[in-house]
Amino acid sequence: MKCEWVEQNIVLYIYDELPDDARYELEQHVARCEACAAELKTNRELYAQLSRVPVQEPSPNLLTASRMRLQEALETTEQAGLWRRLFFDPWAWWRQVRFAPALAAVIFIVGFAGGTGLTYQFLTDRNQVSQPGNSPIESSVSGIRSVTKDAGSDQVHIKYDTISSQEAQGSLNDLRIQQLLLFAARSNYNSGVRMDSVGLLTQRPGDLRAREALIYALRYDSNPGVRLKALDGLGAYVKEDVRVRDAVLEALLHDSNPGLRTQALHLLAPVRADSSVRAVLQQLADGDHNQYIRSQARTELAQLPEID
């Protein structure tokens, strides 16, 4: 065993992620190598310090946004082929399994079971999708290819992928269509599809699930056009829904698009007397980097009565 391998796997050893036989080999090496023993001691001290730091759980919104960004990155990253990876670095995977003799048998068993299960799931999904009464769920949908609406009617066509491309058709009141639109608005890597989905969801902002999807798109979508369309759909609910008001205030403060921030400022005009809105307006008036927004915030504040 070489010191290089030990250095690469010390962290896995500390976090108890190494197989038993690999752990044994590493311990035997460290026992006779002073440099690696010192490296292990340093990493253990760092682990002990980090363990004393309180761990904050990520919010559900942060997790969802991170997954969406990861999906977009994976979709746009060119992956090397299997044969290319094996040809150029055939020992990379072998170094990970050479200390686990039983791993090959486990891989074979898991692969066989996974292949059988995947085949069964594929046949089941095809049968379920072909039946008009069934509604697809997010776990069985891998992506939305396109969203179109017939001119002059309430019919929506959605092409989506499971293992193969499928298509659903129905009105905006159809549960299947609603589920697919919500999935596309939150998860799809194609910004054009997200734009179309959010555009249709703005026709149903009274639906709480649709409103949640619009709030999510306003906060986290990477495309400013999608965020602006979501903002337009939420405008009518700034007065009655505090969650919508908070999302619009967040966009006004932090969004990178000046046009969207300006639109958010105008939507908040009817509720400028609200304490949270007044506080944000004061913050913008005191020193926002955008001259127009700074000026408009001062104008809005000037129209408010003084607080006793």
VOBA-1610 file (N, C-alpha, C; in pm, whole numbers, padded with zeros to 5 digits, always signed):
BEGIN
Met+00085-00120+00000Met+00000+00000+00000Met+00088+00125+00000Lys+00055+00220-00084Lys+00133+00342-00096Lys+00073+00454-00010Cys+00161+00547+00028Cys+00116+00661+00109Cys+00011+00744+00036Glu+00021+00752-00096Glu-00075+00831-00174Glu-00216+00778-00155Trp-00231+00646-00156Trp-00365+00588-00137Trp-00416+00617+00003Val-00328+00609+00101Val-00369+00636+00240Val-00416+00780+00255Glu-00343+00875+00198Glu-00382+01016+00206Glu-00518+01041+00143Gln-00547+00968+00034Gln-00675+00987-00035Gln-00791+00928+00043Asn-00763+00833+00133Asn-00872+00763+00201Asn-00877+00787+00351Ile-00791+00875+00402Ile-00793+00903+00546Ile-00927+00960+00590Val-00983+01049+00510Val-01112+01110+00547Val-01221+01003+00552Leu-01221+00913+00454Leu-01319+00804+00456Leu-01299+00716+00579Tyr-01175+00696+00618Tyr-01146+00615+00736Tyr-01202+00682+00862Ile-01180+00812+00874Ile-01226+00885+00993Ile-01378+00884+01003Tyr-01445+00895+00888Tyr-01591+00897+00886Tyr-01650+00757+00878Asp-01563+00655+00895Asp-01607+00515+00899Asp-01679+00475+00770Glu-01622+00516+00656Glu-01681+00486+00526Glu-01600+00383+00447Leu-01491+00334+00504Leu-01408+00235+00434Leu-01456+00094+00466Pro-01446+00000+00371Pro-01474-00140+00402Pro-01378-00192+00508Asp-01418-00299+00575Asp-01338-00351+00686Asp-01197-00390+00642Asp-01183-00456+00527Asp-01051-00499+00484Asp-00962-00380+00448Ala-01023-00275+00389Ala-00946-00155+00357Ala-00904-00081+00484Arg-00994-00079+00584Arg-00960-00017+00712Arg-00840-00089+00775Tyr-00841-00221+00769Tyr-00732-00299+00827Tyr-00599-00267+00758Glu-00602-00263+00625Glu-00480-00234+00550Glu-00427-00094+00583Leu-00521+00004+00593Leu-00480+00140+00625Leu-00418+00147+00765Glu-00479+00079+00862Glu-00426+00081+00998Glu-00288+00016+01005Gln-00270-00092+00930Gln-00140-00158+00928Gln-00033-00065+00869His-00071+00008+00764His+00025+00100+00702His+00060+00215+00796Val-00042+00272+00861Val-00019+00386+00951Val+00069+00347+01068Ala+00057+00221+01111Ala+00134+00174+01225Ala+00285+00175+01197Arg+00322+00164+01069Arg+00465+00160+01036Arg+00512+00280+00955Cys+00424+00379+00932Cys+00461+00496+00852Cys+00435+00622+00937Glu+00540+00689+00980Glu+00526+00806+01066Glu+00455+00921+00995Ala+00483+00941+00865Ala+00421+01052+00791Ala+00271+01034+00783Cys+00228+00914+00751Cys+00084+00889+00741Cys+00017+00893+00878Ala+00089+00850+00982Ala+00035+00857+01118Ala+00012+01003+01158Ala+00107+01090+01122Ala+00091+01232+01153Ala-00026+01292+01075Glu-00041+01251+00950Glu-00154+01299+00868Glu-00286+01255+00928Leu-00292+01131+00975Leu-00415+01081+01037Leu-00447+01157+01164Lys-00345+01187+01245Lys-00367+01262+01368Lys-00420+01402+01340Thr-00364+01467+01238Thr-00409+01602+01202Thr-00556+01601+01158Asn-00591+01503+01076Asn-00729+01494+01028Asn-00827+01461+01140Arg-00783+01380+01236Arg-00870+01349+01349Arg-00894+01473+01435Glu-00792+01554+01453Glu-00809+01678+01531Glu-00905+01773+01461Leu-00892+01782+01327Leu-00984+01867+01251Leu-01126+01814+01262Tyr-01143+01683+01253Tyr-01276+01622+01264Tyr-01337+01651+01402Ala-01253+01644+01507Ala-01303+01671+01641Ala-01349+01816+01655Gln-01276+01909+01594Gln-01316+02050+01599Gln-01445+02074+01523Leu-01456+02012+01407Leu-01578+02030+01327Leu-01698+01967+01396Ser-01677+01860+01470Ser-01788+01792+01537Ser-01850+01878+01645Arg-01772+01973+01697Arg-01825+02061+01802Arg-01905+02179+01747Val-01900+02199+01615Val-01974+02309+01554Val-02119+02265+01531Pro-02217+02345+01574Pro-02358+02308+01551Pro-02388+02296+01402Val-02466+02195+01367Val-02501+02170+01227Val-02641+02225+01202Gln-02652+02312+01103Gln-02781+02369+01066Gln-02841+02289+00952Glu-02966+02249+00969Glu-03035+02174+00865Glu-03076+02268+00752Pro-03049+02229+00626Pro-03092+02314+00513Pro-03244+02316+00503Ser-03296+02430+00456Ser-03441+02442+00439Ser-03487+02359+00320Pro-03615+02316+00317Pro-03666+02241+00201Pro-03653+02320+00071Asn-03672+02452+00076Asn-03659+02532-00045Asn-03516+02532-00098Leu-03418+02539-00006Leu-03278+02536-00048Leu-03244+02402-00111Leu-03293+02293-00052Leu-03267+02161-00108Leu-03326+02148-00248Thr-03449+02196-00264Thr-03514+02186-00395Thr-03441+02270-00498Ala-03401+02393-00460Ala-03328+02479-00553Ala-03194+02418-00591Ser-03127+02358-00494Ser-02996+02297-00521Ser-03011+02179-00615Arg-03117+02100-00595Arg-03139+01986-00684Arg-03168+02031-00826Met-03243+02142-00839Met-03273+02191-00972Met-03147+02239-01043Arg-03061+02312-00967Arg-02936+02359-01027Arg-02844+02242-01063Leu-02844+02138-00979Leu-02764+02020-01008Leu-02814+01952-01133Gln-02949+01941-01147Gln-03005+01878-01266Gln-02968+01956-01391Glu-02975+02090-01384Glu-02938+02172-01499Glu-02791+02152-01534Ala-02705+02146-01431Ala-02562+02127-01457Ala-02534+01990-01519Leu-02603+01887-01470Leu-02583+01753-01525Leu-02631+01745-01669Glu-02741+01815-01699Glu-02795+01809-01834Glu-02705+01879-01934Thr-02632+01981-01889Thr-02549+02060-01982Thr-02403+02019-01981Thr-02366+01923-01897Thr-02228+01877-01890Thr-02209+01755-01978Glu-02107+01760-02062Glu-02079+01647-02149Glu-02009+01538-02068Gln-02069+01421-02067Gln-02014+01311-01991Gln-01928+01222-02081Ala-01813+01180-02027Ala-01728+01087-02102Ala-01792+00950-02105Gly-01775+00880-02216Gly-01833+00748-02231Gly-01766+00646-02140Leu-01836+00536-02116Leu-01784+00432-02029Leu-01653+00376-02081Trp-01649+00343-02212Trp-01528+00284-02268Trp-01410+00381-02262Arg-01441+00512-02279Arg-01334+00611-02272Arg-01276+00619-02132Arg-01365+00616-02030Arg-01316+00624-01893Arg-01233+00501-01857Leu-01280+00384-01900Leu-01207+00263-01869Leu-01074+00257-01944Phe-01072+00308-02067Phe-00951+00301-02147Phe-00841+00391-02090Phe-00880+00515-02051Phe-00779+00609-02005Phe-00741+00588-01858Asp-00832+00538-01776Asp-00799+00517-01636Asp-00862+00389-01586Pro-00818+00273-01636Pro-00883+00147-01600Pro-00860+00108-01455Trp-00757+00168-01390Trp-00728+00129-01253Trp-00799+00217-01152Ala-00868+00325-01197Ala-00932+00415-01101Ala-01038+00342-01019Trp-01121+00265-01089Trp-01226+00192-01015Trp-01169+00071-00944Trp-01062+00012-01000Trp-01005-00108-00939Trp-00941-00077-00804Arg-00883+00045-00791Arg-00822+00083-00665Arg-00925+00090-00553Gln-01052+00116-00590Gln-01156+00129-00489Gln-01210-00005-00443Val-01195-00108-00526Val-01258-00236-00491Val-01157-00346-00462Arg-01028-00319-00479Arg-00933-00429-00464Arg-00918-00473-00319Phe-00966-00391-00225Phe-00961-00432-00086Phe-01095-00489-00040Ala-01188-00510-00131Ala-01320-00563-00096Ala-01352-00682-00185Pro-01305-00803-00152Pro-01325-00919-00239Pro-01472-00952-00261Ala-01556-00923-00161Ala-01697-00961-00176Ala-01776-00862-00260Leu-01714-00747-00294Leu-01787-00642-00363Leu-01832-00685-00502Ala-01750-00764-00569Ala-01787-00807-00704Ala-01916-00887-00703Ala-01930-00976-00604Ala-02052-01055-00595Ala-02171-00967-00563Val-02151-00868-00475Val-02260-00777-00441Val-02304-00696-00563Ile-02204-00647-00642Ile-02237-00570-00762Ile-02319-00655-00859Phe-02279-00780-00873Phe-02352-00868-00965Phe-02496-00887-00919Ile-02513-00915-00788Ile-02648-00938-00736Ile-02734-00814-00749Val-02678-00699-00709Val-02754-00573-00717Val-02786-00539-00862Gly-02689-00558-00950Gly-02714-00529-01091Gly-02822-00615-01150Phe-02820-00744-01115Phe-02923-00835-01167Phe-03061-00796-01114Ala-03066-00769-00980Ala-03195-00731-00921Ala-03244-00598-00976Gly-03149-00502-00993Gly-03189-00371-01048Gly-03240-00381-01189Gly-03175-00464-01271Gly-03220-00481-01409Gly-03358-00543-01416Thr-03381-00642-01330Thr-03514-00705-01327Thr-03620-00605-01282Gly-03587-00529-01175Gly-03684-00431-01126Gly-03710-00321-01226Leu-03605-00278-01297Leu-03622-00172-01396Leu-03710-00216-01511Thr-03692-00340-01552Thr-03776-00393-01660Thr-03921-00399-01616Tyr-03944-00446-01492Tyr-04081-00453-01441Tyr-04143-00314-01431Gln-04062-00218-01379Gln-04112-00081-01366Gln-04145-00021-01501Phe-04062-00049-01601Phe-04086+00003-01735Phe-04218-00047-01790Leu-04242-00177-01776Leu-04367-00233-01827Leu-04487-00181-01750Thr-04468-00166-01617Thr-04578-00113-01535Thr-04611+00030-01571Asp-04507+00114-01587Asp-04528+00254-01624Asp-04599+00267-01757Arg-04562+00184-01854Arg-04626+00193-01985Arg-04773+00161-01974Asn-04806+00060-01893Asn-04946+00024-01878Asn-05024+00133-01806Gln-04960+00191-01703Gln-05030+00295-01628Gln-05051+00420-01709Val-04951+00462-01786Val-04963+00585-01865Val-05066+00569-01975Ser-05078+00450-02027Ser-05172+00428-02137Ser-05315+00430-02091Gln-05341+00416-01957Gln-05477+00418-01907Gln-05515+00562-01875Pro-05626+00612-01931Pro-05660+00753-01918Pro-05689+00797-01776Gly-05724+00707-01685Gly-05761+00748-01550Gly-05644+00767-01458Asn-05524+00724-01498Asn-05409+00730-01409Asn-05340+00865-01415Ser-05285+00908-01302Ser-05214+01035-01296Ser-05067+01010-01269Pro-04974+01061-01351Pro-04832+01040-01326Pro-04787+01115-01202Ile-04691+01061-01132Ile-04636+01128-01016Ile-04493+01167-01047Glu-04437+01260-00967Glu-04305+01313-00998Glu-04198+01206-01000Ser-04211+01104-00915Ser-04107+01002-00909Ser-04097+00922-01036Ser-04204+00920-01119Ser-04200+00842-01243Ser-04175+00930-01364Val-04164+01062-01345Val-04141+01154-01457Val-03997+01204-01450Ser-03920+01182-01555Ser-03780+01224-01555Ser-03762+01364-01613Gly-03857+01414-01689Gly-03844+01548-01747Gly-03963+01582-01835Ile-03986+01710-01856Ile-04093+01759-01943Ile-04030+01811-02071Arg-04073+01760-02186Arg-04014+01802-02314Arg-04077+01930-02367Ser-04209+01942-02360Ser-04275+02061-02414Ser-04411+02079-02351Val-04458+02206-02347Val-04591+02242-02299Val-04654+02335-02401Thr-04767+02296-02457Thr-04835+02380-02556Thr-04984+02384-02524Lys-05047+02493-02562Lys-05191+02510-02540Lys-05258+02541-02672Asp-05368+02474-02699Asp-05442+02497-02823Asp-05502+02637-02822Ala-05484+02708-02932Ala-05542+02842-02943Ala-05694+02833-02944Gly-05758+02916-02864Gly-05903+02922-02862Gly-05971+02812-02785Ser-05894+02731-02711Ser-05954+02625-02630Ser-05877+02611-02500Asp-05928+02524-02413Asp-05865+02503-02284Asp-05777+02379-02284Gln-05748+02323-02401Gln-05672+02200-02411Gln-05522+02226-02404Val-05453+02149-02319Val-05309+02160-02301Val-05244+02028-02340His-05134+02036-02414His-05058+01916-02453His-04923+01921-02381Ile-04889+01815-02313Ile-04762+01807-02241Ile-04691+01678-02279Lys-04570+01690-02334Lys-04487+01574-02363Lys-04386+01559-02249Tyr-04383+01440-02191Tyr-04294+01418-02078Tyr-04223+01284-02094Asp-04110+01272-02024Asp-04028+01151-02032Asp-04044+01067-01905Thr-04060+00938-01924Thr-04036+00841-01816Thr-03910+00769-01860Ile-03919+00648-01901Ile-03806+00584-01967Ile-03809+00621-02115Ser-03928+00636-02170Ser-03945+00684-02306Ser-04039+00804-02302Ser-04044+00882-02409Ser-04129+01001-02414Ser-04276+00963-02412Gln-04355+01037-02334Gln-04499+01017-02327Gln-04566+01151-02353Glu-04696+01149-02370Glu-04771+01274-02391Glu-04904+01265-02319Ala-04939+01376-02252Ala-05068+01386-02185Ala-05145+01502-02246Gln-05276+01489-02249Gln-05361+01593-02307Gln-05483+01611-02218Gly-05521+01736-02194Gly-05638+01763-02114Gly-05649+01910-02083Ser-05754+01949-02011Ser-05775+02088-01977Ser-05695+02124-01853Leu-05692+02253-01820Leu-05621+02299-01701Leu-05685+02246-01572Asn-05808+02196-01581Asn-05874+02139-01465Asn-05841+01992-01446Asp-05771+01935-01543Asp-05734+01793-01537Asp-05621+01775-01435Leu-05639+01679-01342Leu-05539+01657-01237Leu-05403+01618-01295Arg-05403+01536-01399Arg-05276+01497-01461Arg-05202+01618-01515Ile-05274+01706-01584Ile-05214+01826-01642Ile-05158+01915-01531Gln-05233+01931-01423Gln-05187+02014-01312Gln-05059+01958-01250Gln-05055+01826-01230Gln-04936+01764-01172Gln-04814+01784-01260Leu-04831+01766-01389Leu-04718+01781-01481Leu-04672+01926-01490Leu-04765+02020-01488Leu-04728+02161-01493Leu-04649+02200-01366Leu-04694+02152-01250Leu-04622+02181-01127Leu-04483+02121-01129Phe-04471+02000-01180Phe-04340+01935-01191Phe-04249+02012-01286Ala-04302+02051-01401Ala-04221+02122-01500Ala-04177+02258-01449Ala-04265+02327-01376Ala-04230+02461-01327Ala-04119+02456-01223Arg-04109+02348-01148Arg-04009+02339-01042Arg-03881+02270-01086Ser-03890+02170-01172Ser-03778+02078-01189Ser-03718+02073-01328Asn-03788+02120-01430Asn-03738+02093-01564Asn-03615+02175-01598Tyr-03519+02111-01669Tyr-03394+02178-01703Tyr-03410+02274-01821Asn-03519+02263-01896Asn-03541+02347-02013Asn-03614+02474-01970Ser-03549+02589-01981Ser-03611+02714-01936Ser-03734+02751-02018Gly-03737+02713-02145Gly-03855+02741-02227Gly-03977+02665-02177Val-03956+02540-02135Val-04066+02460-02081Val-04112+02519-01947Arg-04017+02562-01864Arg-04055+02625-01738Arg-04135+02752-01763Met-04095+02828-01865Met-04167+02950-01900Met-04312+02919-01939Asp-04330+02818-02024Asp-04465+02780-02068Asp-04548+02730-01950Ser-04486+02651-01864Ser-04559+02595-01750Ser-04601+02703-01652Val-04509+02794-01620Val-04541+02904-01529Val-04648+02993-01590Gly-04641+03014-01722Gly-04743+03095-01789Gly-04882+03036-01773Leu-04893+02903-01782Leu-05024+02840-01764Leu-05066+02839-01617Leu-04970+02826-01526Leu-05004+02828-01383Leu-05054+02965-01339Thr-05011+03072-01408Thr-05061+03205-01373Thr-05210+03219-01400Gln-05266+03127-01481Gln-05410+03128-01505Gln-05488+03064-01390Arg-05415+03002-01295Arg-05479+02939-01180Arg-05412+02982-01049Pro-05387+03110-01029Pro-05316+03152-00906Pro-05399+03130-00781Gly-05530+03110-00796Gly-05613+03081-00679Gly-05588+02943-00623Asp-05534+02852-00704Asp-05498+02718-00659Asp-05372+02730-00574Leu-05378+02683-00449Leu-05266+02701-00357Leu-05139+02632-00407Arg-05154+02516-00472Arg-05035+02448-00524Arg-04973+02528-00637Ala-05057+02584-00722Ala-05005+02666-00832Ala-04939+02792-00776Arg-04997+02850-00673Arg-04938+02971-00613Arg-04801+02939-00551Glu-04792+02823-00485Glu-04662+02781-00428Glu-04558+02765-00538Ala-04599+02709-00651Ala-04505+02690-00762Ala-04460+02824-00818Leu-04550+02923-00823Leu-04514+03055-00872Leu-04420+03125-00774Ile-04445+03109-00644Ile-04354+03167-00544Ile-04216+03105-00557Tyr-04213+02974-00575Tyr-04085+02905-00591Tyr-04011+02956-00715Ala-04083+02969-00827Ala-04021+03016-00951Ala-03968+03159-00933Leu-04043+03245-00865Leu-03998+03382-00842Leu-03870+03385-00759Arg-03858+03297-00664Arg-03743+03299-00573Arg-03620+03231-00633Tyr-03640+03121-00705Tyr-03525+03037-00735Tyr-03497+03012-00883Asp-03590+03045-00973Asp-03563+03012-01113Asp-03446+03096-01166Ser-03360+03031-01243Ser-03241+03100-01296Ser-03270+03190-01414Asn-03389+03175-01475Asn-03424+03253-01593Asn-03507+03375-01551Pro-03461+03498-01579Pro-03537+03617-01537Pro-03674+03627-01602Gly-03688+03573-01723Gly-03819+03575-01788Gly-03919+03490-01714Val-03877+03375-01664Val-03964+03289-01585Val-04001+03358-01454Arg-03902+03421-01391Arg-03930+03490-01265Arg-04028+03605-01285Leu-04012+03679-01394Leu-04102+03792-01421Leu-04244+03744-01448Lys-04257+03634-01520Lys-04391+03579-01547Lys-04456+03532-01418Ala-04377+03470-01331Ala-04431+03428-01201Ala-04475+03548-01119Leu-04396+03655-01122Leu-04430+03777-01048Leu-04562+03835-01098Asp-04582+03837-01228Asp-04708+03888-01284Asp-04827+03806-01234Gly-04809+03674-01226Gly-04918+03589-01178Gly-04950+03607-01031Leu-04852+03650-00953Leu-04872+03666-00809Leu-04921+03804-00770Gly-04915+03899-00862Gly-04945+04038-00828Gly-05077+04060-00760Ala-05181+03987-00801Ala-05314+04009-00746Ala-05327+03961-00602Tyr-05228+03887-00552Tyr-05239+03828-00419Tyr-05144+03891-00318Val-05083+04003-00354Val-04992+04070-00263Val-05065+04117-00137Lys-05188+04162-00152Lys-05263+04215-00038Lys-05304+04105+00059Glu-05354+03994+00007Glu-05420+03894+00093Glu-05329+03782+00139Asp-05218+03759+00074Asp-05132+03646+00108Asp-04995+03697+00154Val-04964+03678+00281Val-04837+03727+00335Val-04719+03657+00269Arg-04734+03529+00233Arg-04624+03458+00168Arg-04590+03520+00034Val-04694+03560-00040Val-04671+03626-00169Val-04602+03760-00146Arg-04648+03834-00046Arg-04588+03965-00017Arg-04441+03949+00019Asp-04410+03850+00101Asp-04270+03827+00140Asp-04184+03790+00019Ala-04238+03708-00071Ala-04162+03668-00190Ala-04136+03788-00281Val-04236+03878-00293Val-04219+03997-00376Val-04117+04091-00312Leu-04122+04106-00180Leu-04024+04189-00110Leu-03883+04133-00127Glu-03870+04001-00120Glu-03740+03937-00139Glu-03687+03963-00279Ala-03776+03955-00378Ala-03735+03983-00516Ala-03693+04130-00532Leu-03767+04219-00468Leu-03734+04362-00475Leu-03596+04390-00417Leu-03562+04321-00310Leu-03434+04345-00244Leu-03317+04277-00314His-03338+04155-00364His-03223+04073-00402His-03219+04028-00547Asp-03324+04044-00623Asp-03320+03993-00760Asp-03216+04069-00842Ser-03153+04000-00934Ser-03046+04060-01015Ser-03098+04136-01136Asn-03229+04124-01166Asn-03286+04187-01284Asn-03353+04320-01247Pro-03305+04434-01298Pro-03364+04564-01261Pro-03511+04576-01302Gly-03547+04523-01417Gly-03687+04531-01461Gly-03780+04457-01368Leu-03736+04341-01321Leu-03820+04265-01229Leu-03832+04338-01095Arg-03724+04397-01049Arg-03729+04472-00923Arg-03824+04591-00935Thr-03821+04658-01049Thr-03911+04772-01070Thr-04056+04727-01068Gln-04086+04614-01134Gln-04222+04560-01136Gln-04266+04522-00994Ala-04175+04462-00917Ala-04207+04426-00779Ala-04240+04549-00697Leu-04165+04657-00717Leu-04189+04781-00644Leu-04329+04836-00675His-04370+04831-00800His-04502+04880-00838His-04613+04793-00779Leu-04590+04661-00774Leu-04693+04571-00719Leu-04715+04595-00570Leu-04613+04644-00502Leu-04622+04666-00358Leu-04685+04799-00320Ala-04713+04882-00418Ala-04769+05015-00390Ala-04899+05008-00310Pro-04992+04916-00338Pro-05117+04913-00259Pro-05096+04874-00113Val-04982+04813-00078Val-04960+04770+00060Val-04839+04841+00120Arg-04806+04960+00071Arg-04686+05028+00117Arg-04695+05071+00263Ala-04818+05076+00318Ala-04833+05113+00459Ala-04800+04997+00552Asp-04791+04876+00501Asp-04754+04761+00583Asp-04614+04783+00641Ser-04595+04741+00765Ser-04469+04769+00833Ser-04349+04706+00763Ser-04365+04582+00715Ser-04253+04516+00647Ser-04221+04584+00515Val-04325+04628+00443Val-04303+04697+00316Val-04239+04833+00341Arg-04288+04903+00444Arg-04231+05034+00477Arg-04082+05022+00510Ala-04046+04918+00584Ala-03906+04899+00622Ala-03818+04876+00500Val-03869+04797+00404Val-03792+04771+00283Val-03780+04897+00198Leu-03889+04973+00189Leu-03883+05098+00113Leu-03781+05194+00174Gln-03775+05198+00307Gln-03679+05286+00373Gln-03536+05241+00343Gln-03516+05111+00343Gln-03383+05057+00311Gln-03342+05092+00169Leu-03436+05081+00075Leu-03405+05114-00065Leu-03380+05263-00081Ala-03462+05344-00013Ala-03448+05490-00025Ala-03316+05538+00032Asp-03266+05469+00131Asp-03142+05512+00198Asp-03018+05485+00115Gly-03022+05386+00025Gly-02898+05360-00046Gly-02900+05248-00147Asp-03011+05229-00218Asp-03010+05124-00320Asp-02920+05166-00437His-02852+05069-00496His-02758+05099-00605His-02828+05143-00733Asn-02959+05110-00747Asn-03036+05149-00865Asn-03101+05285-00839Gln-03065+05384-00920Gln-03112+05521-00896Gln-03263+05531-00908Tyr-03322+05464-01008Tyr-03467+05472-01027Tyr-03541+05412-00908Ile-03499+05295-00864Ile-03565+05230-00752Ile-03548+05314-00626Arg-03431+05371-00607Arg-03407+05457-00491Arg-03502+05576-00492Ser-03518+05638-00610Ser-03607+05753-00623Ser-03753+05714-00601Gln-03796+05600-00659Gln-03935+05556-00644Gln-03966+05520-00500Ala-03869+05460-00431Ala-03891+05426-00291Ala-03912+05553-00208Arg-03836+05656-00236Arg-03853+05783-00164Arg-03989+05844-00193Thr-04034+05834-00319Thr-04166+05886-00355Thr-04276+05812-00280Glu-04265+05677-00273Glu-04365+05598-00201Glu-04367+05635-00053Leu-04251+05652+00005Leu-04247+05686+00149Leu-04305+05825+00175Ala-04285+05917+00081Ala-04335+06053+00099Ala-04487+06056+00102Gln-04551+05956+00041Gln-04698+05950+00038Gln-04756+05882+00159Leu-04673+05831+00248Leu-04721+05763+00366Leu-04731+05860+00484Pro-04828+05840+00570Pro-04838+05925+00690Pro-04725+05894+00787Glu-04687+05992+00865Glu-04582+05973+00964Glu-04629+05877+01072Ile-04536+05795+01122Ile-04568+05703+01231Ile-04556+05776+01363Asp-04661+05771+01445Asp-04660+05840+01574Asp-04561+05771+01670
//
